[in-house]
């Protein structure tokens, strides 16, 4: 039998089972760090206990929908599981902090959730500010150049607070 990937590429038959083993191991690690039994995770995800066991052992290839259900039950991003499954490519240059937060076994589930809320609020706030700075708001002082977004915090005397998107505290 010939190699299905051809002479130049890696053998497809060996690559997929290895990826599924890695995905299953990753799900098992996340389940263990969340202190969930196999049975409890299967209940939370809405899938059968034997099916989840087969996924964790790398015997089954879960669909994107099943991965989303598992991610929701584990309280991790579905994108993290999609990357592990090979459905999505790994992001270039951008670290997946959420994956590291949820993989940290030194934190409780409550602490992980709190960190994720803070992290996501910072990301959302920064994305809003970056968008506001890209959108012209009107003519500039010389009449022909647009002024970028909102006034900087240094001018208004306000600084963003941690954990609340859009909240400010008056400095001084």
C-alpha positions in Angstrom: 0.0 0.0 0.0 1.3 3.5 -0.9 1.6 6.4 1.5 -1.6 8.5 1.1 0.2 11.8 1.6 2.7 11.1 -1.3 6.4 11.0 -1.2 7.0 14.6 0.0 4.4 15.0 2.7 4.0 13.3 6.1 1.9 10.1 6.2 -1.7 11.2 6.7 -2.6 7.9 8.4 -0.1 8.5 11.2 -0.7 12.2 11.6 -4.4 12.1 12.4 -4.4 9.5 15.2 -1.5 11.3 16.8 -3.4 14.6 16.7 -6.5 12.9 18.2 -4.3 11.4 21.0 -2.9 14.9 21.7 -6.5 16.4 21.7 -7.7 13.7 24.0 -4.8 14.2 26.4 -5.4 17.9 26.4 -9.1 17.4 27.2 -8.2 15.0 29.9 -5.7 17.5 31.4 -8.3 20.3 31.3 -10.9 18.0 33.0 -8.4 17.0 35.7 -7.4 20.6 36.4 -11.1 21.5 36.6 -11.5 18.6 39.0 -14.3 17.0 37.0 -14.9 13.3 36.7 -15.3 11.8 33.2 -19.0 11.2 34.0 -19.6 14.8 35.3 -17.9 16.4 32.2 -20.0 14.2 29.9 -23.1 15.3 31.7 -22.1 19.0 31.5 -21.2 18.7 27.8 -24.3 16.7 27.0 -22.5 13.8 25.4 -22.3 10.1 26.5 -19.7 8.9 29.0 -18.3 6.2 26.6 -18.0 8.7 23.7 -16.1 11.2 25.9 -13.9 8.4 27.1 -13.1 7.4 23.5 -12.3 11.1 22.6 -9.9 11.3 25.6 -8.2 8.1 24.4 -7.9 9.4 20.9 -10.2 6.8 19.4 -12.8 9.2 18.1 -12.7 12.4 16.1 -15.2 14.8 17.6 -17.0 17.3 15.4 -16.6 21.0 15.9 -20.0 21.0 17.6 -19.0 18.4 20.1 -15.7 20.3 20.8 -17.7 23.4 21.5 -19.9 21.5 24.0 -16.8 20.2 25.7 -15.2 23.6 25.7 -18.3 25.2 27.3 -18.4 22.5 30.0 -14.7 23.0 30.7 -15.1 26.8 30.5 -12.3 27.2 28.0 -12.6 28.7 24.5 -13.8 26.5 21.8 -11.0 28.0 19.6 -8.5 26.4 22.0 -9.9 22.9 21.3 -10.3 23.7 17.5 -6.5 24.4 17.4 -5.8 21.2 19.3 -8.0 19.3 16.9 -6.4 20.9 13.8 -9.6 22.6 12.8 -8.0 26.0 13.2 -4.3 27.1 12.8 -2.4 28.3 15.8 -2.4 32.1 16.0 0.8 33.7 14.9 2.8 35.7 17.4 -0.2 36.1 19.8 0.0 34.0 22.9 -3.0 32.1 24.0 -3.1 33.4 27.6 -6.5 31.9 28.2 -5.1 28.4 27.6 -2.3 29.0 30.1 -4.7 30.4 32.7 -7.0 27.4 32.4 -4.1 24.9 32.4 -2.5 26.3 35.6 -3.1 23.7 38.2 -2.1 26.0 41.0 -5.3 28.0 40.7 -8.7 27.1 41.7 -11.5 27.1 39.1 -12.9 30.3 40.7 -9.5 32.0 40.4 -9.2 30.9 36.8 -12.6 32.4 36.0 -11.7 35.7 37.8 -8.5 36.0 35.9 -10.2 35.3 32.6 -12.8 38.0 33.3 -10.1 40.5 34.1 -8.0 39.5 31.1 -11.0 39.7 28.7 -12.1 43.0 30.0 -8.6 44.4 29.4 -8.6 43.0 25.9 -12.1 44.4 25.1 -11.1 47.8 26.5 -7.9 47.9 24.4 -9.7 46.8 21.3 -12.3 49.5 21.8 -9.6 52.1 22.3 -7.7 50.9 19.2 -10.9 51.1 17.1 -11.7 54.6 18.4 -8.2 55.8 17.4 -8.6 54.3 13.9 -11.9 56.0 13.3 -11.7 59.7 12.4 -14.1 61.9 14.5 -13.9 65.2 12.7 -11.6 67.9 11.3 -8.4 68.7 13.1 -7.2 72.0 14.4 -5.8 72.9 10.9 -9.2 72.1 9.3 -8.1 69.4 6.9 -6.7 66.6 9.1 -9.0 64.4 11.2 -8.6 64.2 14.9 -8.1 60.6 16.2 -10.7 59.1 18.6 -11.2 60.1 22.2 -9.0 62.4 24.2 -6.0 60.6 25.8 -6.2 59.8 29.5 -3.2 62.0 30.2 -5.2 65.1 29.0 -8.5 64.2 30.8 -6.9 63.0 34.0 -8.6 59.6 34.0 -7.2 56.2 34.0 -8.9 52.9 33.2 -9.7 50.6 36.2 -8.8 46.9 36.2 -11.7 44.5 35.6 -14.4 46.8 34.4 -14.6 47.7 30.7 -15.2 51.3 30.1 -14.8 52.4 33.7 -12.6 55.3 34.7 -11.3 56.8 37.9 -10.4 60.5 38.1 -6.6 60.8 38.7 -5.2 63.3 41.2 
